[in-house]
Amino acid sequence: MLRVISANLNGIRSACRKGFLDWLALQGADILCLQELKAQAPDMEAGMLAPAGYQGYFHYAEKKGYSGVGIYARQEPDSVVAGIGHAGFDAEGRFLRADWGNLSVISVYVPSGSSSPERQEAKFQFMDEIFPVLAALRAEGREVILCGDWNIAHREVDLKNWKSNQKNSGFLPEERAWLSRVFDEQGWVDVYRRLYPEATGEAYTWWSNRGQAWAKNVGWRIDYQIATPGIAAAARSAAVFKEQRFSDHAPLIVDYDWADVRPGYANM
C-alpha cells in the first residue's frame, strides 16, 4: 500500500509548533505534499528539512513569509523539478514535481483570489498557464498524483454554503468550469470523489477563521489528490484528518494499492 498525504500548513513553522511533525511520525506516509510553507531555506529547522525517516524537497517563494511548496518522501526520487515554466508564478513557489520510476507526485498550490480583484486575475492566469502543463503530464504516459490546495470547490456538494458563495472566489462559475475541463477534457480523476461520490461535511478540508466556521463545520473541499486513471483506480481509501488542527486546512490522506501500478517502479 502506498500512502500519500496532502497538507496545506498555512506556515510550516506554525504547524510544527502545533505538533505537525509529531503527527506525521505516526501516519506511515510514504509521500507527503506540503503547501503554503510561508518560509525560506534559512527559516527551516533540521526537523522541517528532513523529518525522521524522510527526505525533504522544497520550492520556496522568493517573497518572505509567502506561499511555497514541498515534498517529504521515504525513498529518494529519481528527479525533482520545480516550477511550471512561468517566471512570475515560479517565483511564488507553487509547483514541485518528484519522479520515481513511472510515478510522479506533484505538490501544487493554486493562488487564492479572495484578497483582491488583482489576485483573482492572477489566479485565472495561473489556471491558464497550468492547463497545458497538466495536458503535457497526461501525454507523458506516466502515473501522476497532483496533491494540493486548488482553491476551488468543484461542486455544490463541496462546500456548506454554496448558494451564497456563487459570486465568491473559490466557487466562481469560471473556476468550476475550468476544473471540470481538467477532469472531462484531460481525463484526470478526483480521487476522493471517485471513492465517495456524495460525501459532504466529512469531505471538507478548509474552514474560514472567521466566526464559528470550524465549530459549525461550515467548510469547503478545496484540497485534492487529482490523479491519472491508472493510479486513481488503485485508491482504496481516503480520509480528511480533523482530530488535531495544524492550520485552517486539514490533511487529506489517500491509500493506494500499489500492486495495481507497480510495474516499472521499485517498491517503496
C-alpha positions as CSV (number, residue, x, y, z in Angstrom):
1,M,0.0,0.0,0.0
2,L,1.2,3.5,-0.9
3,R,0.0,6.3,1.5
4,V,0.1,9.8,0.1
5,I,-0.9,12.8,2.2
6,S,-1.5,16.4,1.1
7,A,-1.5,19.2,3.7
8,N,-1.7,23.0,3.4
9,L,0.1,24.1,6.6
10,N,-0.5,27.9,6.4
11,G,3.0,28.3,7.6
12,I,5.3,25.3,8.3
13,R,6.8,26.9,11.4
14,S,3.3,27.5,12.9
15,A,2.1,23.9,12.0
16,C,5.2,22.4,13.6
17,R,4.6,24.3,16.8
18,K,1.2,22.7,16.8
19,G,2.6,19.2,16.6
20,F,2.5,18.5,12.9
21,L,5.8,16.6,12.8
22,D,4.9,14.5,15.8
23,W,1.6,13.6,14.0
24,L,3.5,12.9,10.7
25,A,5.7,10.4,12.5
26,L,2.6,8.3,13.4
27,Q,1.0,8.3,9.9
28,G,3.1,5.7,8.0
29,A,3.0,8.0,4.9
30,D,5.3,7.2,2.0
31,I,5.0,10.7,0.4
32,L,3.6,13.9,1.9
33,C,3.0,17.0,-0.2
34,L,3.1,20.4,1.6
35,Q,1.6,23.7,0.6
36,E,1.9,27.3,1.9
37,L,5.2,26.8,3.7
38,K,5.5,30.6,4.3
39,A,9.2,30.1,4.9
40,Q,12.5,30.2,3.1
41,A,15.6,27.9,3.5
42,P,17.2,29.9,6.3
43,D,13.9,29.7,8.3
44,M,13.8,25.9,8.2
45,E,15.0,23.8,11.2
46,A,16.5,20.4,10.7
47,G,13.3,18.6,11.6
48,M,11.4,20.6,9.0
49,L,14.0,19.9,6.3
50,A,14.2,16.2,6.9
51,P,11.8,14.6,9.4
52,A,12.8,11.3,10.8
53,G,12.6,8.7,8.0
54,Y,12.1,11.3,5.3
55,Q,14.0,13.4,2.8
56,G,12.6,16.9,2.1
57,Y,12.4,18.8,-1.2
58,F,11.2,22.3,-1.4
59,H,10.2,25.1,-3.8
60,Y,10.3,28.3,-1.7
61,A,8.7,31.6,-2.7
62,E,11.1,34.5,-3.2
63,K,8.8,36.7,-1.1
64,K,9.4,36.1,2.6
65,G,6.6,34.5,4.6
66,Y,4.6,33.6,1.4
67,S,3.4,30.6,-0.5
68,G,6.0,27.8,-1.1
69,V,5.5,24.0,-1.6
70,G,7.4,20.9,-0.5
71,I,7.5,17.1,-0.6
72,Y,8.6,14.7,2.1
73,A,9.5,11.2,0.8
74,R,10.8,8.0,2.3
75,Q,12.5,7.0,-0.9
76,E,14.8,9.3,-2.8
77,P,13.3,10.4,-6.1
78,D,15.0,9.9,-9.4
79,S,14.5,13.5,-10.2
80,V,12.9,16.7,-8.7
81,V,11.7,19.7,-10.8
82,A,10.3,22.9,-9.5
83,G,8.0,25.3,-11.4
84,I,5.7,25.4,-14.4
85,G,8.0,27.5,-16.6
86,H,6.4,30.8,-15.8
87,A,8.8,33.2,-14.2
88,G,6.3,35.1,-12.2
89,F,4.4,32.1,-10.7
90,D,7.6,30.1,-10.3
91,A,8.9,32.9,-8.1
92,E,5.9,32.3,-5.8
93,G,6.8,28.6,-5.2
94,R,3.7,26.9,-6.4
95,F,4.7,23.6,-8.2
96,L,7.1,20.8,-7.2
97,R,7.4,17.5,-9.0
98,A,9.2,14.4,-7.9
99,D,9.6,11.3,-10.1
100,W,10.1,7.6,-9.1
101,G,10.3,5.2,-12.0
102,N,6.9,5.6,-13.7
103,L,5.3,7.6,-10.9
104,S,5.3,11.3,-10.5
105,V,3.9,13.1,-7.4
106,I,3.4,16.8,-7.5
107,S,2.7,19.4,-4.8
108,V,0.7,22.3,-6.2
109,Y,-0.7,25.4,-4.7
110,V,-3.1,27.3,-6.9
111,P,-3.3,31.0,-5.9
112,S,-6.2,32.3,-3.9
113,G,-8.2,35.1,-5.5
114,S,-10.1,36.2,-2.4
115,S,-7.9,39.1,-1.3
116,S,-8.4,41.4,-4.3
117,P,-9.6,41.6,-7.9
118,E,-5.9,41.7,-8.9
119,R,-5.2,38.4,-7.2
120,Q,-8.3,36.8,-8.8
121,E,-6.9,37.8,-12.2
122,A,-3.6,36.3,-11.2
123,K,-5.5,33.1,-10.2
124,F,-7.2,33.0,-13.6
125,Q,-3.8,33.5,-15.3
126,F,-2.2,30.6,-13.3
127,M,-5.1,28.4,-14.3
128,D,-4.5,29.3,-17.9
129,E,-0.7,28.7,-17.5
130,I,-1.0,25.3,-15.8
131,F,-3.7,23.8,-18.0
132,P,-1.2,22.9,-20.8
133,V,1.2,21.7,-18.2
134,L,-1.4,19.3,-17.0
135,A,-2.1,18.2,-20.6
136,A,1.6,17.6,-21.1
137,L,1.7,15.5,-18.0
138,R,-1.1,13.3,-19.3
139,A,0.7,12.9,-22.6
140,E,3.8,11.5,-20.9
141,G,2.1,8.2,-20.2
142,R,3.1,8.2,-16.5
143,E,1.1,7.6,-13.4
144,V,0.8,11.0,-11.7
145,I,-0.7,12.3,-8.5
146,L,-1.2,16.0,-8.1
147,C,-1.7,16.9,-4.5
148,G,-2.6,20.3,-3.3
149,D,-4.7,23.2,-2.4
150,W,-6.5,24.0,-5.6
151,N,-8.6,26.8,-4.0
152,I,-11.7,25.7,-6.0
153,A,-14.7,23.9,-4.7
154,H,-15.8,21.9,-7.7
155,R,-19.5,21.1,-7.0
156,E,-22.3,22.2,-4.8
157,V,-21.6,19.2,-2.5
158,D,-18.1,20.5,-1.9
159,L,-19.0,23.4,0.4
160,K,-21.6,24.1,3.0
161,N,-23.0,27.4,1.8
162,W,-22.8,27.1,-1.9
163,K,-25.8,29.3,-2.7
164,S,-24.3,32.4,-1.0
165,N,-20.8,31.8,-2.5
166,Q,-21.6,31.6,-6.2
167,K,-20.0,35.1,-6.7
168,N,-17.1,34.5,-4.4
169,S,-13.6,33.3,-5.3
170,G,-13.2,29.6,-5.0
171,F,-16.7,28.9,-6.3
172,L,-17.0,31.1,-9.3
173,P,-18.6,29.5,-12.4
174,E,-15.4,30.1,-14.4
175,E,-13.3,28.3,-11.8
176,R,-15.6,25.4,-11.5
177,A,-15.8,25.0,-15.3
178,W,-12.0,25.1,-15.5
179,L,-11.8,22.2,-13.0
180,S,-14.4,20.3,-15.0
181,R,-12.2,20.7,-18.1
182,V,-9.3,19.2,-16.1
183,F,-11.4,16.2,-15.4
184,D,-13.5,15.8,-18.5
185,E,-11.2,17.0,-21.3
186,Q,-7.9,15.8,-20.0
187,G,-9.1,12.7,-18.1
188,W,-7.7,13.5,-14.7
189,V,-9.6,11.8,-11.7
190,D,-10.7,13.4,-8.5
191,V,-9.6,10.6,-6.2
192,Y,-11.7,11.4,-3.2
193,R,-14.8,11.9,-5.3
194,R,-14.2,8.6,-7.1
195,L,-14.2,6.8,-3.8
196,Y,-17.0,8.8,-2.1
197,P,-19.2,10.4,-4.8
198,E,-21.7,12.1,-2.5
199,A,-19.7,12.8,0.7
200,T,-20.4,16.2,2.2
201,G,-19.3,17.5,5.6
202,E,-16.7,14.8,6.2
203,A,-15.0,15.8,2.9
204,Y,-14.3,19.5,3.8
205,T,-10.7,20.4,4.0
206,W,-10.7,24.2,4.8
207,W,-12.6,26.4,7.2
208,S,-12.5,30.2,7.4
209,N,-11.0,31.6,10.6
210,R,-14.0,34.0,10.8
211,G,-16.9,33.3,13.0
212,Q,-17.7,29.7,14.0
213,A,-16.9,28.1,10.7
214,W,-14.8,25.3,12.3
215,A,-17.1,24.7,15.2
216,K,-20.2,24.5,12.9
217,N,-18.3,22.7,10.1
218,V,-19.0,25.4,7.6
219,G,-16.3,24.2,5.3
220,W,-15.0,23.9,1.8
221,R,-13.4,21.0,-0.1
222,I,-10.5,22.7,-1.9
223,D,-7.6,20.3,-1.2
224,Y,-7.5,17.4,-3.7
225,Q,-5.5,14.5,-4.9
226,I,-6.0,14.5,-8.7
227,A,-4.5,11.5,-10.5
228,T,-4.1,9.7,-13.8
229,P,-6.8,7.0,-14.2
230,G,-4.5,4.0,-13.5
231,I,-3.3,5.0,-10.1
232,A,-6.7,6.7,-9.3
233,A,-8.3,3.3,-9.8
234,A,-5.8,1.9,-7.3
235,A,-7.0,4.2,-4.5
236,R,-8.6,2.1,-1.8
237,S,-9.5,4.7,0.9
238,A,-9.3,8.4,1.6
239,A,-9.9,10.5,4.7
240,V,-9.6,14.0,6.0
241,F,-7.8,14.2,9.3
242,K,-9.7,16.5,11.7
243,E,-8.8,15.2,15.2
244,Q,-6.0,17.8,15.5
245,R,-5.6,21.2,13.9
246,F,-2.4,22.3,12.4
247,S,-3.8,25.1,10.2
248,D,-7.0,26.3,8.7
249,H,-6.8,23.3,6.3
250,A,-6.9,19.6,7.2
251,P,-4.6,16.9,5.8
252,L,-6.0,14.6,3.0
253,I,-4.8,11.0,3.3
254,V,-5.2,8.5,0.5
255,D,-4.1,4.9,0.4
256,Y,-3.3,3.3,-3.0
257,D,-3.0,-0.4,-3.6
258,W,0.5,-0.1,-5.2
259,A,0.4,-3.7,-6.6
260,D,-2.0,-2.3,-9.2
261,V,0.5,0.2,-10.6
262,R,3.9,-1.2,-9.6
263,P,5.4,-2.2,-13.0
264,G,8.4,-0.2,-13.8
265,Y,8.8,1.2,-10.3
266,A,10.8,-0.1,-7.3
267,N,9.0,-0.9,-4.2
268,M,8.6,1.9,-1.7
